[in-house]
Amino acid sequence: MRVALVGSGPEQVALEAEARRLGTSQYVSFAGYRSDARRLMSAFDVYVNCSNYEGVSLTILEAMAAGLPVVATRVGGNAEVVSIAKPASSFLAGRRRRSRTRSGR
């Protein structure tokens, strides 16, 4: 298995160090920011979006348009976007936040 991480951010250096520490560097490609990221999707088997914060992810829509199964965190508009996909091809990760209610008992 190979993993390609496309994009950059404050955790990139730490992720690269962790891959080296775990001895998995040969399986992980850190592509950084790519203006042609949409074109790269044709080489992928699955798209994972692990954002902690998100509005409506255009990259999820692009991955779905490319016919990729999607795994996405349950933040922002991801649930709505993923819900329009075929049920067997896209999944949400993370817990739903349950509202807390007080009972008078």
C-alpha positions as CSV (number, residue, x, y, z in Angstrom):
1,M,0.0,0.0,0.0
2,R,1.1,3.5,-0.8
3,V,-0.2,6.8,0.7
4,A,0.1,10.1,-1.0
5,L,-0.5,13.2,1.1
6,V,-1.3,16.2,-1.1
7,G,-1.3,19.6,0.5
8,S,0.7,21.4,3.1
9,G,0.2,22.7,6.5
10,P,1.7,23.1,9.9
11,E,1.8,19.4,10.6
12,Q,3.7,18.3,7.5
13,V,7.2,18.3,9.2
14,A,5.8,16.4,12.2
15,L,4.1,13.8,9.8
16,E,7.3,13.4,7.8
17,A,9.2,12.8,11.1
18,E,6.6,10.3,12.3
19,A,6.8,8.3,9.0
20,R,10.6,8.1,9.4
21,R,10.2,7.1,13.1
22,L,7.8,4.3,12.2
23,G,9.9,3.1,9.3
24,T,7.1,3.8,6.8
25,S,8.7,6.5,4.8
26,Q,9.0,4.3,1.7
27,Y,5.2,3.9,1.7
28,V,4.3,7.6,2.1
29,S,4.7,10.4,-0.4
30,F,4.5,14.0,0.8
31,A,3.5,15.9,-2.3
32,G,3.0,19.3,-0.6
33,Y,0.9,21.9,-2.3
34,R,0.0,21.0,-5.9
35,S,-1.9,23.2,-8.2
36,D,-2.7,20.1,-10.3
37,A,-4.1,18.0,-7.4
38,R,-7.3,17.3,-9.2
39,R,-5.3,15.7,-12.1
40,L,-3.5,13.4,-9.6
41,M,-6.8,11.8,-8.4
42,S,-6.8,9.5,-11.4
43,A,-3.9,7.6,-9.8
44,F,-5.8,7.2,-6.4
45,D,-8.0,4.3,-5.2
46,V,-9.7,6.2,-2.5
47,Y,-9.8,9.8,-1.3
48,V,-9.5,10.7,2.4
49,N,-10.3,14.2,3.8
50,C,-9.3,14.4,7.4
51,S,-10.0,18.1,8.0
52,N,-10.7,19.3,11.5
53,Y,-12.6,22.3,10.1
54,E,-14.4,22.6,6.8
55,G,-17.1,24.5,5.1
56,V,-18.0,22.6,2.0
57,S,-15.0,20.7,0.7
58,L,-14.5,21.2,-3.0
59,T,-11.9,18.5,-3.0
60,I,-14.5,15.9,-1.8
61,L,-16.8,17.0,-4.7
62,E,-13.8,16.7,-7.1
63,A,-13.0,13.2,-5.8
64,M,-16.6,12.1,-6.2
65,A,-16.7,13.5,-9.7
66,A,-13.5,11.4,-10.4
67,G,-15.4,8.3,-9.2
68,L,-13.4,7.8,-6.1
69,P,-14.8,6.4,-2.8
70,V,-14.5,9.1,-0.1
71,V,-13.7,8.9,3.6
72,A,-14.2,12.2,5.3
73,T,-14.4,13.6,8.8
74,R,-17.8,14.6,10.1
75,V,-17.2,18.4,10.1
76,G,-18.7,21.3,8.4
77,G,-20.7,20.4,5.2
78,N,-19.0,17.1,4.7
79,A,-22.0,15.0,5.9
80,E,-24.3,16.7,3.4
81,V,-21.8,16.3,0.6
82,V,-21.0,12.6,1.4
83,S,-24.7,11.8,1.8
84,I,-25.4,12.4,-1.9
85,A,-22.8,9.7,-2.8
86,K,-23.7,6.1,-3.3
87,P,-24.0,4.6,0.2
88,A,-21.4,1.9,-0.4
89,S,-18.8,4.2,-1.8
90,S,-18.4,7.0,0.8
91,F,-18.1,7.1,4.5
92,L,-17.9,9.6,7.4
93,A,-15.4,9.2,10.1
94,G,-15.6,10.5,13.7
95,R,-18.3,10.7,16.2
96,R,-21.5,12.6,16.0
97,R,-21.9,15.1,18.7
98,R,-24.8,14.3,20.9
99,S,-26.8,17.1,22.4
100,R,-26.8,17.1,26.1
101,T,-30.2,17.4,27.8
102,R,-31.0,17.8,31.4
103,S,-33.6,15.7,32.9
104,G,-35.6,16.9,35.9
105,R,-35.3,13.5,37.6
